Amino acid sequence: MRPFRMAGKDVAVAALRPKAESPPRQQVWEMFDRIAHRYDLLNRLLSFGRDVSWRKQVVRHLPPGAGLRVLDLATGTADVLIALARSGRLAAGVGLDRSAGMLALGVRKIRDRGLADRLSLVQGDAVNLGLRANAFDAVTMAFGIRNVTDMDAGLREMLRILTPGGRALILEFSLPGNRAFRGVYLAYFRHVLPRIGGLLSGDAHAYRYLNQTVETFPYGEAFCEHMRRAGFHRVAARSLTFGIATLYAGEKP
């Protein structure tokens, strides 16, 4: 595992936290059904292609060894799961999401890439997985933890299904620490991104929801503390692309 910088004041500063109101999450999966047809395109476009490199970071920080069993939560159209399978280190991978529209696209992508023998997708809720304990060597989640209805319950479920020594890898948006860059980023995030996203997806609400949830998410050290309270140890955070995203890691004792 490449070294992480331990979370601290340099990862997130409480004084920088914005005052936006957090939107409800109860029916968010219906929103993802509506934008599924443009989701991959908009990910590439609105992140300027950085989402590809961020997923590679998840792959690089898998637990050591081969023959891994991995669960990818909020799998969407299965981009993370496919990247993990292409590493050659998975024996099997399962992707779970509440959005049937996203999963339908993911199934097609997995089949087209000849990965159906190793990867499968199921519809379900990250807060109540319905999977047996100690079943996976790693659990991943990219840009989904801020959407669950109960973040702490979701973290406890991740811990429960991991084998002892198993690793959780959670990729999520965050806010840059540099004030000048953060100002430019927030202007883009609040005003430009919702307009482009709404125009191309036909759902402006979805991309207003995106910036609202990112700005109210407890990123950096605050999120690391949630992981520790859920029972993870060796919790650490790695800032990506000037703090636009953060990769969190924690292990099951």
C-alpha positions as CSV (number, residue, x, y, z in Angstrom):
1,M,0.0,0.0,0.0
2,R,1.4,3.4,-0.9
3,P,1.7,5.6,2.1
4,F,-1.2,7.9,2.9
5,R,-0.9,11.2,4.7
6,M,-2.6,10.9,8.0
7,A,-5.6,13.1,8.2
8,G,-5.2,16.3,10.1
9,K,-5.5,20.1,9.9
10,D,-3.8,20.2,6.5
11,V,-6.4,17.9,5.0
12,A,-9.5,19.8,6.1
13,V,-9.9,22.9,8.2
14,A,-13.2,23.2,10.0
15,A,-13.2,27.0,9.6
16,L,-13.3,26.5,5.8
17,R,-16.6,24.5,5.9
18,P,-19.3,26.2,3.9
19,K,-22.8,27.1,5.2
20,A,-24.8,25.4,2.5
21,E,-27.9,23.4,3.5
22,S,-27.7,19.6,3.0
23,P,-30.4,18.2,0.7
24,P,-32.4,15.1,1.6
25,R,-31.1,11.7,0.3
26,Q,-34.2,9.5,0.6
27,Q,-35.1,9.2,-3.1
28,V,-31.7,10.1,-4.6
29,W,-31.6,6.8,-6.6
30,E,-34.5,8.0,-8.7
31,M,-32.4,11.0,-9.7
32,F,-29.6,8.7,-10.8
33,D,-32.1,6.7,-12.9
34,R,-33.0,9.9,-14.7
35,I,-29.4,10.9,-15.6
36,A,-28.0,7.4,-16.2
37,H,-27.9,7.9,-20.0
38,R,-25.5,10.8,-19.7
39,Y,-23.7,9.9,-16.5
40,D,-20.4,8.6,-17.9
41,L,-20.1,11.4,-20.4
42,L,-20.7,14.0,-17.8
43,N,-18.2,12.4,-15.4
44,R,-15.5,12.7,-18.0
45,L,-16.5,16.2,-19.1
46,L,-17.2,17.9,-15.8
47,S,-14.1,16.5,-14.1
48,F,-11.9,17.3,-17.1
49,G,-11.1,13.5,-17.2
50,R,-9.6,13.5,-13.7
51,D,-12.2,10.8,-12.6
52,V,-10.1,8.2,-14.5
53,S,-7.0,9.0,-12.5
54,W,-8.9,9.0,-9.3
55,R,-10.2,5.5,-9.9
56,K,-6.6,4.4,-10.6
57,Q,-5.7,5.5,-7.1
58,V,-8.4,3.2,-5.7
59,V,-6.9,0.3,-7.7
60,R,-3.4,1.1,-6.4
61,H,-4.5,1.0,-2.8
62,L,-6.1,-2.4,-2.8
63,P,-4.9,-4.8,-0.1
64,P,-1.8,-6.8,-1.0
65,G,-2.1,-10.1,-2.8
66,A,-4.2,-11.6,-5.6
67,G,-7.5,-13.5,-5.7
68,L,-9.3,-10.7,-3.9
69,R,-13.0,-10.6,-3.3
70,V,-14.2,-7.0,-3.7
71,L,-17.6,-5.3,-3.1
72,D,-18.1,-1.9,-4.9
73,L,-20.9,0.1,-3.3
74,A,-22.8,2.8,-5.2
75,T,-21.3,1.1,-8.2
76,G,-23.3,3.1,-10.7
77,T,-22.3,2.1,-14.3
78,A,-19.5,-0.1,-12.8
79,D,-16.5,2.0,-13.8
80,V,-14.7,1.3,-10.5
81,L,-15.5,-2.4,-10.6
82,I,-14.2,-2.7,-14.2
83,A,-11.0,-0.8,-13.3
84,L,-10.5,-3.2,-10.3
85,A,-11.0,-6.3,-12.5
86,R,-8.5,-5.0,-15.1
87,S,-5.8,-5.0,-12.4
88,G,-5.8,-8.8,-12.6
89,R,-6.0,-9.1,-8.8
90,L,-9.7,-9.9,-8.4
91,A,-11.1,-13.4,-8.0
92,A,-14.6,-11.9,-8.0
93,G,-16.2,-8.6,-7.7
94,V,-19.8,-7.5,-6.8
95,G,-21.2,-4.1,-7.5
96,L,-24.3,-2.8,-5.6
97,D,-26.4,0.2,-6.3
98,R,-30.0,1.3,-5.8
99,S,-30.4,2.7,-9.3
100,A,-31.7,0.2,-11.8
101,G,-31.0,2.5,-14.7
102,M,-27.3,2.8,-13.7
103,L,-27.0,-0.9,-13.2
104,A,-28.5,-1.7,-16.6
105,L,-25.7,0.3,-18.2
106,G,-23.1,-1.3,-16.0
107,V,-24.3,-4.8,-16.9
108,R,-23.8,-3.9,-20.6
109,K,-20.3,-2.5,-20.0
110,I,-19.2,-5.6,-18.1
111,R,-20.5,-8.0,-20.8
112,D,-19.0,-5.9,-23.6
113,R,-15.6,-6.1,-21.9
114,G,-15.7,-9.9,-21.3
115,L,-15.8,-9.6,-17.5
116,A,-19.1,-11.3,-16.8
117,D,-17.3,-14.4,-15.4
118,R,-15.8,-12.4,-12.6
119,L,-18.1,-9.4,-12.0
120,S,-21.8,-9.3,-11.1
121,L,-24.2,-6.4,-10.2
122,V,-27.0,-6.4,-7.7
123,Q,-29.6,-3.8,-6.7
124,G,-29.5,-3.0,-3.0
125,D,-29.0,-0.4,-0.3
126,A,-25.5,0.4,1.2
127,V,-27.1,0.9,4.6
128,N,-28.6,-2.6,4.7
129,L,-26.5,-4.9,2.5
130,G,-28.1,-8.2,3.3
131,L,-24.7,-9.9,2.7
132,R,-22.9,-12.2,5.1
133,A,-20.2,-10.9,7.4
134,N,-16.5,-11.3,6.7
135,A,-17.2,-12.0,3.0
136,F,-14.9,-9.5,1.2
137,D,-11.2,-8.6,1.3
138,A,-12.0,-5.0,0.2
139,V,-15.0,-2.7,-0.1
140,T,-14.8,0.3,-2.4
141,M,-17.1,3.3,-2.8
142,A,-16.6,6.2,-5.3
143,F,-18.6,9.4,-4.9
144,G,-21.5,7.6,-3.1
145,I,-21.0,7.8,0.6
146,R,-22.4,11.4,0.7
147,N,-25.6,10.1,-0.9
148,V,-26.5,7.4,1.6
149,T,-29.4,8.1,4.0
150,D,-27.3,7.2,7.1
151,M,-23.6,7.5,6.5
152,D,-22.5,6.0,9.8
153,A,-24.8,3.0,9.3
154,G,-23.2,2.6,5.9
155,L,-19.7,2.6,7.3
156,R,-20.7,0.0,9.9
157,E,-22.0,-2.2,7.2
158,M,-18.7,-1.9,5.3
159,L,-16.8,-3.0,8.4
160,R,-19.2,-5.9,9.0
161,I,-18.8,-7.5,5.5
162,L,-15.0,-7.1,5.5
163,T,-12.7,-10.0,6.5
164,P,-10.4,-9.2,9.4
165,G,-7.5,-7.1,8.0
166,G,-9.8,-6.2,5.0
167,R,-9.7,-2.6,3.7
168,A,-12.3,0.0,2.9
169,L,-11.4,2.5,0.2
170,I,-13.8,5.4,-0.1
171,L,-13.3,8.1,-2.8
172,E,-15.3,11.2,-2.4
173,F,-15.3,14.9,-3.4
174,S,-13.9,17.4,-1.0
175,L,-13.0,21.1,-1.0
176,P,-9.5,22.5,-1.8
177,G,-7.6,23.9,1.1
178,N,-6.0,26.8,-0.8
179,R,-8.4,29.7,-0.4
180,A,-7.8,31.2,-3.9
181,F,-8.2,27.9,-5.7
182,R,-11.2,27.0,-3.6
183,G,-12.9,30.2,-4.6
184,V,-12.4,29.5,-8.3
185,Y,-13.5,25.9,-7.8
186,L,-16.7,26.8,-5.9
187,A,-17.6,29.4,-8.6
188,Y,-17.3,26.6,-11.2
189,F,-19.1,24.1,-8.9
190,R,-22.0,26.3,-8.0
191,H,-22.6,28.1,-11.3
192,V,-21.0,26.5,-14.3
193,L,-21.3,22.8,-13.5
194,P,-25.1,22.8,-12.8
195,R,-25.8,24.6,-16.1
196,I,-23.7,22.2,-18.2
197,G,-24.9,19.2,-16.3
198,G,-28.5,20.2,-16.6
199,L,-28.2,21.0,-20.3
200,L,-26.7,17.7,-21.2
201,S,-28.6,15.4,-18.8
202,G,-31.9,17.2,-19.0
203,D,-32.0,17.3,-15.2
204,A,-30.7,20.5,-13.7
205,H,-31.7,19.4,-10.2
206,A,-29.2,16.6,-10.2
207,Y,-26.2,18.8,-10.7
208,R,-27.5,21.4,-8.1
209,Y,-27.8,18.5,-5.7
210,L,-24.2,17.5,-6.5
211,N,-22.6,20.8,-5.4
212,Q,-24.9,21.0,-2.4
213,T,-24.0,17.6,-1.1
214,V,-20.3,18.1,-1.7
215,E,-20.3,21.4,0.2
216,T,-22.0,20.0,3.2
217,F,-20.1,16.7,3.4
218,P,-17.8,16.2,6.4
219,Y,-14.6,15.7,4.4
220,G,-11.0,15.2,5.6
221,E,-10.3,14.7,9.2
222,A,-14.0,15.0,10.0
223,F,-14.9,12.0,7.8
224,C,-11.9,10.1,9.1
225,E,-13.4,10.4,12.6
226,H,-16.6,8.9,11.4
227,M,-14.6,5.9,10.1
228,R,-12.9,5.5,13.4
229,R,-16.2,5.6,15.3
230,A,-17.6,2.9,13.0
231,G,-14.7,0.7,14.1
232,F,-12.0,1.1,11.4
233,H,-8.4,1.4,12.4
234,R,-5.3,2.7,10.5
235,V,-7.7,5.4,9.0
236,A,-5.9,7.8,6.7
237,A,-6.8,10.3,3.9
238,R,-5.0,11.1,0.6
239,S,-5.8,14.4,-1.0
240,L,-6.1,14.2,-4.8
241,T,-6.0,17.0,-7.5
242,F,-5.4,19.9,-5.1
243,G,-8.1,18.6,-2.7
244,I,-10.9,18.3,-5.2
245,A,-11.3,14.7,-4.2
246,T,-10.0,12.6,-1.3
247,L,-9.3,8.9,-1.0
248,Y,-10.0,7.5,2.5
249,A,-8.7,4.2,3.7
250,G,-9.4,2.2,6.8
251,E,-8.9,-1.5,7.9
252,K,-11.0,-3.9,9.9
253,P,-9.1,-5.0,13.1
